[in-house]
Amino acid sequence: MVSTPFASLPQKRVEFRVSLLPVAAVLPELLAALQSAPQVLLNAPTGAGKSTWLPLQLLRHPALDGRIIMLEPRRLAARSVAHRLAQQLGEPLGETVGYRMRGENRVGPNTRLEVVTEGVLTRMLQRDAMLDGVALVILDEFHERSLQADLALALLLDVQAGLRDDLRLLIMSATLDDARLRTLLPAAPTIVSAGRSYPVTRHYHPVSPHERIEQAAANAVLSLMNRESGSLLLFLPGVGEIRRCAALLQESVAADTDICPLYGALSLAEQQRAIDPAPEGRRKIVLATNIAETSLTIDGIRLVVDSTLERTSQFDVRSGLTRLVTQRASQAAMTQRAGRAGRLCAGICWHLVSAEQAERASDYAQAEILRSDLSMLWLDLL
C-alpha cells in the first residue's frame, strides 16, 4: 500500500503548541520504551494530550514503520478524536488519519492512523490475526475496562506471543489501575505523565432522599450558573434524566443560555452542537451521560455538576437476564468528571453526594466482563 510519509508533511500544518502538552515531556522515554518492550503502559491524566497529540508523534517515529490502530471505547469519542488529529494536519478525514466504526468508514488508501471502536478491532483480528502492515495498536481509556477492550487485550497478547513479536502495544488511560495490569504485564514499562488541568475546587452537596435527582441537579445548575461565569457540564445517569432535567432548566435559565443534551443516540449535528463552544456572548449547559468523562473536549466548560450516578448493565445469573442498574460512580470517575472543569482555567465542581458517601465509593469501576452475559462473546469468537 502506498502512503504519504508523515514526516514529510510541513511542520506548519501541525498547528499545536507542544510546550503546553505535558505528554510531550515523556515522549522520548515513551519512544525508548516502545523500542525495547512489546507492551507499554502510559498513565496520562486529563488534558495531557495523549489522545489528540501523541498518536501523530508516534507516526513520525522511524521504528514504527507501518499503520497505527487506536481503539476508542465510544463512537462519539472515536469520531471526535479522529477529527482533531486530522485537523492538526490540515487534512480531511480519510487521508493520513481516518476512523472506522460499525456502519461508518472514513478510511482511505493512504490512511496510516485509524481510530476504531471496540467491535471493529475484534473483527479486524478475526479477519487478519497477523494484523498485516500494523506496527502499533493503542488501547485508549483502558481504565473503563469494557468487555471488548479486555477481549482486544487478550487477543493482541496472543498475536504478540504466537504470530507478531514485532507488534507493539500501548495501553493508556487517565486513571490507570496499575496494580492489575502490572500483575498481567510485569515486564511492561510504565510511563507517567503530568496533566494539564488547572485547579478545580470540589464541593459536596448531598441530595435529600425525597428529591428526584433531576430536580436536585437542575437546582444545583441554576445556583452555580447564577454565582459563576462560564459554561457548565452536568453529568446524569441516563437519557431519561437528561430529558426531564432539560425540561426543568428550559423554564428557568437566562435568555443567553443554550441547553445542549449529549448522549450516544443523538444525531451528529446535535452532538457537535454540544461539543462546540457557545456563540459569542452566550453560555451553554451540556447535559451528558458518562460519555463525556474522557477523550471528549467540550470547549468553554469551567463549571461541572456531577450527579455521581451512572447506569450500567448487570447480568443476573439466577434469572439469566441482563438489567440496567443505577449506581454510584467510582471515585476515579468522579475525579475524571471534576477534571472537565479545569481544562481551560480554574474551575468548580459540585458533587451531588456527601463527602462521606463519596469516600465510600469504589476506587475504580468494576470490569464489564465481571457483570456481563458472556454467551454472545463466545459465539462471536467461534
C-alpha positions, 0 to 999 in steps of 0.5 A: 500500500502506498502512503504519504510519509508523515514526516514529510508533511510541513511542520506548519500544518501541525498547528499545536503548541507542544510546550503546553502538552505535558505528554510531550515531556515523556515522549522520548522515554515513551519512544525508548520504551516502545523500542525495547518492550512489546507492551507499554503502559502510559498513565496520562491524566486529563488534558495531557494530550495523549489522545489528540497529540501523541498518536501523530508523534508516534507516526513520525517515529522511524521504528514504527514503520507501518499503520497505527490502530487506536481503539476508542471505547465510544463512537462519539469519542472515536469520531471526535478524536479522529477529527482533531488529529486530522485537523492538526494536519490540515487534512480531511478525514480519510487521508493520513488519519481516518476512523472506522466504526460499525456502519461508518468508514472514513478510511482511505488508501493512504490512511496510516492512523485509524481510530476504531471502536471496540467491535471493529478491532475484534473483527479486524483480528478475526479477519487478519490475526497477523494484523498485516502492515500494523506496527502499533495498536493503542488501547485508549481509556483502558481504565473503563475496562469494557468487555471488548477492550479486555477481549482486544487485550487478550487477543493482541497478547496472543498475536504478540506471543504466537504470530507478531513479536514485532507488534507493539502495544500501548495501553493508556488511560487517565486513571490507570489501575496499575496494580492489575495490569502490572500483575498481567504485564510485569515486564511492561514499562510504565510511563507517567505523565503530568496533566494539564488541568488547572485547579478545580475546587470540589464541593459536596452537596448531598441530595435529600432522599425525597428529591428526584435527582433531576430536580436536585441537579437542575437546582444545583445548575441554576445556583452555580450558573447564577454565582459563576461565569462560564459554561457548565457540564452536568453529568446524569445517569441516563437519557431519561434524566437528561430529558426531564432535567432539560425540561426543568432548566428550559423554564428557568435559565437566562435568555443567553443560555443554550441547553445542549443534551449529549448522549450516544443516540443523538444525531451528529449535528446535535452532538457537535452542537454540544461539543462546540463552544457557545456563540459569542456572548452566550453560555451553554449547559451540556447535559451528558451521560458518562460519555463525556468523562474522557477523550471528549473536549467540550470547549468553554466548560469551567463549571461541572455538576456531577450527579455521581450516578451512572447506569450500567448493565448487570447480568443476573445469573439466577434469572439469566437476564441482563438489567440496567442498574443505577449506581454510584460512580467510582471515585476515579470517575468522579475525579475524571468528571471534576477534571472537565472543569479545569481544562481551560482555567480554574474551575468548580465542581459540585458533587451531588453526594456527601463527602462521606458517601463519596469516600465510600465509593469504589476506587475504580469501576468494576470490569464489564466482563465481571457483570456481563452475559458472556454467551454472545462473546463466545459465539462471536469468537467461534 
